[in-house]
Amino acid sequence: MGRRKILVVGEHAVVAASLRDRPDGFRRTARAEEIWQEMGLAPGLFGVNGDTWRRQRRMVMAGFDPAHVKRYFPSMQKVGERLSGRWRKAALAGAAIDLQADLMRYTVDTIAGLAFGAEVNTLESDEDVIQRHLEKIFPALFRRILSPLPLWRPSFICTPADRRLARSVAAVNLAVDGFIVQARARMRAEPALRAHPGNLLEAMIAAADVEGGGIDDRQVAGNVLTMLLAGEDTSANTIAWMIHLLWKNPQALARSSAEVRGARGRVRARALAGGGRPGRRRQRRQARRYAFRGGAAHLSRPLRRCWK
């Protein structure tokens, strides 16, 4: 592409080997990290390299400890039930659904509960405040990475799209800061959460606070943002394609449906035998709603120039 050589890899074994070779063999392009931070976004695993990547990866992987992950299930199940209810309502009304848009709502609601203990519930409220901000960031990031000229920088014209992006970045940064403040407040009030975190953010904070870890709240924020962006975009599109391909292949759809129904029956039997699902009350108690009001504290100079 222009003077740059681009290699596209579709073989899953090669992709897996490349990712395992990070950060010494396989590295993210330095341009991605440069543009990410220039936009005013905190550094996260998506774009960092070297020792910073190693430190952040230890922190993030602590949140995916199997013992922690089990505590996230009630929150994920609640969002899944909301999506099912939304589609059931549309089916009874004979109404068409926007598959990708609904899955975007589903993944945002899931990641907000799973990662931050926040209940945003866009599936039932039809509010799209989060998506309106998030959907501007990833496309702008990749446009700038691939752009031959840095038209967004101070020597060029600040367009209406640049101004909208600046507001969205500021709003998301403010929300992420709020997630961290709320999580730290919960952990001060309930010290046991350091050993038994209720969500990924609490697990990351506990890991980041280990003496000598070299992690500060800005790096925690960068990975909160990475989860929001990756969870909202990549997961939703992957599920949408999966549903499309299953619909095109009825035999595979039938096998998948049977497997899900069988697993659901086994889970329900265990829940009845065990007297219900422990921990759900705490999940409800920790749920929070966050207002996205905007703010420009983390904006880089090019974006701060557009903040009006």
TAFENFEN-V577986 format. One line per field, one symbol per residue. ss: DSSP state (h for helix, s for strand, l for the rest). A space follows every 50 residues. Layout:
ss->???
This chain:
ss->lllllllllllhhhhhhhhhlllllllllhhhhhhhhhlllllllllllh hhhhhhhhhhhhlllhhhhhhhhhhhhhhhhhhhhhhhhhhhhlllllhh hhhhhhhhhhhhhhhhlllllhhhhlllhhhhhhhhhhhhhhhhhhllll lllllllllhhhhhhhhhhhhhhhhhhhhhhhhhhhhhhlhhhhlllllh hhhhhhhhllllllllhhhhhhhhhhhhhhhhhhhhhhhhhhhhhhhhlh hhhhhhhhhhhhhhhhhhhhhhhhlllllhhhhhhhllllllllllllll hhhhhlll
